[in-house]
């Protein structure tokens, strides 16, 4: 809407960075509430928590102002990127001072909640959440590794992005979801703990091996085509999470007055499975990914996955925690009705936004390829139906040697 006053590259950078910052604020707030409740003790240092909030908020706002007010190359020069080159990569565009500030804030935050856990009750939910948060901080350190070799650069970049959204973030997702279900259903904690352990075990196993689906076409050996097959198992923990949520609600021992929070919790599991699980699965295998690279299908998957898995779990925590912080079990019926309407409006809107590019295809990356290199019918079948056709090899041009995909892909780029 503001183009050309704000160029697309700047708007996209602000959009993706604010998404991550918003989610991190939500994770931190959820952790403070969940850890304190589970440990049955006050936060180790509330003053430190308040100080970190303002430091993170001001640093984030200044970074966004820098993106919009200063050309990116000039911003890199002003912030010391020549001392340690970390800028210029998608999602990790932050200047060096901002990245260092994130590390300091993360370490202080982890110290605060770790000390809270140590001095209070230890539960499966708090330990899983703590493991996920420590993993988030550790994997971010790869953002400081930016080799000149493009292949090594992409490897380290994916060591941040993939273990976050398809690894440790799933632990951060599972713990608050289990916490809300414990509080709202009255189901025995032992039952929920068993479900949680199985879910996070599958999440870590499939998430770590599934990193291989990002290494198909960046110049790595052909065996990554086969390691990437494990990413097809990544929908399993999300499907288990869906079964878990419905199972706990059906086995509930009481009707909690906060039905809005229950709706958000169940919606998180369902939309997380659809967005992160199903929409990721349909284009994760290399013969399919070969043709969906650079299309809107990837963008659609990313939007629905972030919304379904992570945005909704933060809202779930807000819906449950805000009334209790005000001394009530739930919001008034009218307020809950507004919440439920907002859930359905947002979810339907996001689904339509995701299905539209999948149905139309918009193969932006393939549009530049020579006509002879395109697959017959791709433009008409770039949605889930087309992906199944690609997987079955029914499109002309599907490579006979999956291990040669990176070479063939690069040759096509050169010809284009």
N, C-alpha and C positions, 0 to 999 in steps of 0.2 A: 504493500500500500504506500510506503514511503519511498519506493524507488522512483527516480534515480538519486534522491537526496541521500539515502543510505544504500550504498551498493549491496548487491546480493551477498557477496562474500563476507562483508561485515555483518549484515543482518543474520546470516546463517551461523556465523561464529558466535554472536551474542546469544542467539537462540539455543544452540547446543550447550554452550557454557552455562547459561542460566538454568537450563534443565538439570545439569549435573549438580550445580550449586544448590538448587531448590531441593533436589532429592537428598543431598548430603545434610542440609539443614533438617529435613524430615527424619533422616536416619538418626542424627544426633539427638534430636528431641525425643524420638521414640526410645532410644537407648537410655536416656536419662530417666524417663518415666518407668520403663520396663525393668531396668536394673534395680532401681530403688524399690519397686514393688516386690520383685522377686527376692532381693536380698533382705527385705523387711528392715531396712535401715535408711537413714537419710544419706543423700549424696555426700561423698567425701568432702568436697569443697564447692558449695553453691556459688561463692564469690568468683572462683576460677571459671566456673561454667558461664557466668554472666559476662565476665571479661572476654572469654573466648568467643562468645556470641558476637559482641560488638566488634572485636578485631576481625573476625571472619566476614562480617557484614560490610564493614568499611572497606576492607581489602578487595572484596568482590565488586563493590560498587565502583571503586576507583579503577579496577581493571576494565570494567565495562565502559566507563568513560574514556579510558585510554583507547579501547578498540574503536570507539565512535569518533573521537576527536583528533586522533593522530594517525597518519598512515602507518600501516603495520610494520613496514621496513624501518620507519623512523622510531616507532615504539620499541622495536628490537634493539636499535642502536642506543636509545636512551636508557634502557633497562639492563644493559650489560650482557646482551646475548652473545657478544664476541668473547666474553670470558668463559662461558659454558653454553654452548649452542643447544637450546632445548625447545625453541619456538618453531612454529611453522607446520606443526602436525595436527591433523584433525582431532578435535576434542582436547588436545594438549597444547593449545595455542597460548596458554598463559605465559606472561613474562617471567623471567627467572626470579625476581623478588616475590612474585605471587606464589610460584611453586614452592619456594623456600618457606614462605609464610604458611602455606597449606601443611607442610611437614611439621612445622613447629606447633601449629594449632592441633593437628591430629595427634601428635605425641602427648601434648598436655591433656587433651580430651581422653585419650586412652589411659593415661595415668589416673585421671579422675575416676573413671568408671571401674578400672581394674582394682583400685584401692577400695572402692565401694563394694565390689564383689568379695574381696578378700576379708573384709571385716563383717560381712553379713552371711546370710544363708546362701548356699550354692545350689542352684537348680540346673536342670538340663537346658532350660530356655535361656537363662543368663549366660551359661557357658558357651552355647552355640552362638548366641549373639556376640559375645566377646571374641570368639574365634573369627567370626565373619568380619568384625570391625578391625581387628589386628591384620587380617589378611588384606583388607582394603588398603590399609596404610602401607603395608609392605610392598604390595604390587605396584603402588603409585611410584615407588622409587625407580622403576624402570623408565619413567618419563624423563629422567635425567640422563639416560643413555641414548645418545643420538649419533650413531656412527655415520661416516660419510658414505659408506656403501649402502645403497638403497635397500638391498635385500635384508641386510642385518638391521637396518633402521626399521623396516616393517616388522621384523621378528620381535624386536623389543617393544615396538608400538603395540602389537597385539598382545604381548605379555602384560600390558596394562589393561587394555580395553576388554579382551575376552575373559580373563579370570575375574574381572570385576563383574560384568553383567551376566556371565554364564558360569560363575563360580561362587566367590565369596558373597556377592550380593544376594544370592539365593539363600545363603545362611541368614543374612540380615532380613530377608523376606520371611523365611520360615519361622524364626523365633517370635517376632511380634504377632504373626498370625496365630501361632500356637498359644501365645499369651492371651489374646483376645478370646479365643475359643475356650480356654480354661475358665476365664472369668464369666463368659456369657452362657455357657452350656452346663457347667457344673459336672462335666464328665471327669472321671478319675484322672489325676495328673499322670499316673503311671501309663495309662493307655495313650495319652497324647505324647508322652515322652518317647514311647516306642515308635510311634508314627514319625515323630520328628527325627529320630536317629536314622531310620531307614531312608527318609527323604533326603537328608543332607549327605548321607553316604553315596546315594545315587547321583546327587547333584555334583559332588566333588569328583566322583569317578568319571562321569560322562563329560563334565565341564572341562576337566584338565585334558583328557584325551581329545575332546572335541575341538580344542584349539587348532587341530590339524586342518579343519575345513577352511581356515583362513590362509593356509600355506599352499593352496593348489597352484596358483598362477603368479607367484612372486619370485620364481627362479630357484626354488628348492627341489631336491630330488623327487622322482616320481613316486617313491613309496608313501609320500604324504597323501596321495590319492586314496590309499588304503587305510592309513591311520585316521583320515577324516571320516571314514565310515562310522567310527564310534560316535560322531556327532549326531548320527541318526537316532541314538539312544537318549539324547538330551530331553525329548518330550516326556520320558518316563517319570522323572521326579515331579514335573508339573502336573502330569496326570494323577500321580499319587497324591499330590497336594489337593487336587480337586476331590478325589475320593475321600481323602482325610476330612476335608471341610464338611462335605455333605454327611459323612458318617457321624461326625461329632454332633452336628446339628440334629440329626435324627435320633441320636442316643441321649439327647440333653435330658437332664434331670429337673430342669426348671425353665420357666419362661422368663428370660431376662427382659426387663422393661425397655432396654436399649436395642430395639429391633433394627434400627438404622445401622448400628455398628455390625450386627450380624449380617445384614445384607451386603455391606461393604466387604466384610471378610469372605463371604461365599463368592461374591463377585470377583474378588482378587484372585481366588483360586481358578475360577472358570476362565476369566479373561487372560490370566497369566498362561494357562495351558494353550488357549487359542493363539495368543500373540507370540509368546516366546517359544512354545512347544510346537504346535501344528504349523504355524506360518514359517517357523524356522526349518522344520523338517522338510517341507515341500521343495526347498531349494538348497539343501545342505550337501547333497551328494555331488561329486565332481562332474559327472556327465550332465547334470541339470544345471549346476552352478556355472558351467562353461557358457551357457546361453543366457543366464539371468544376470550375469555380471554387468553392472552399469545400468540396470533397469530400475524402474520404480518399485519392483517387487521387493527389493532389499529395503528400500525406504519405508514401504508399507509394513514390512515385518518389524523394523526398528520402532516405528511409532506405536504399533499395537502392543509390542513386547514391553516397552517402557511404561506405557499407560497401564496395561493389565497387571504386570507384575509389581512394579515399584511405585508408581503414582498412587494406585489404589490402596496399597498396604499402608502408605503414609496417611492417606485420608481415613483409613480404617482406624488407625491409632488416634487420629485427631477426634474422630467421631466417638470413640470410647472414652478417651482421656479427658476431654474438655468438660463434660458434665461432672465427672468425679472430682476434678480439680476445683469445681465450684460447689462441692458438697452434695451433689445429686447423683442418683444412679443413672439417670438418663435425661435427655433434653425433653421439653414438652412435646406432646403428640403433634402439634402443628409444626414445630421445628423438625421433628423426625420425618414428617410427611414431605417437607421441602427437601430434606436430605435424600430421601428415596427417589423423588422426582429428579433431582440433580444427578443421581447415579444413572438412572435410565436415559436421561437426555444426553449426558456425556458419553455413555457407553454406545448408544445408538449412533451418535454423531461420529465418534471415533471409528466405529465399524464401517459406516458409510464412506468415510474418508479413506479407509484402508482398502475396502473392496473396489472402489472406483478405479484407482490405478492398476489394481490386479486384473480387473475385468478388461480394461482398455489396453493394458500392456505397457504402453509408453516405453518401448525399448530404447531408451535414450542413448545408451552406450553402443548398441548395435546399429543405430541409425547411420553412423558414420562409416560403417564397414561396407566394402564393395558388395554389390547386389549378389554376386556369385558366392559370397561367403555367408550370406544369411540363410537361415533354415526356412524352407517352405512352410508357410502357415504360422510363423512365429508371431507376426503382428496380430493375427486373429486368435491366437491361443496362448497368450503370454500369462494367463492366469493359472490357477491350479490345474485345469485340464491340460493346458499346454505343457506344464511341468511334468505331468505324468507321461505325456507323449514323448518328451525329451528323455525321460528316464528309461522308457522302453525302446528307445532308438528308432522311433518311427519317423523322425525328421531327417530329411536328407542332410548330410554333412556331419552327422554325429561321428566323432573320431573312433576308429577301430582300436586304437591303443590308448587307454586312459592314462598310462604312465607317460605318454608323450604330450599330454594336454598343455603343460606350460610352454613347451617349444612351439606347438601349433598356435597357441594363443598369442605369443610374442610375434610370430611371423605375420599373423593377421593384423596385428597392430602396426607393424612396419609397412605393410601394403596399404593400410588405410591412411 
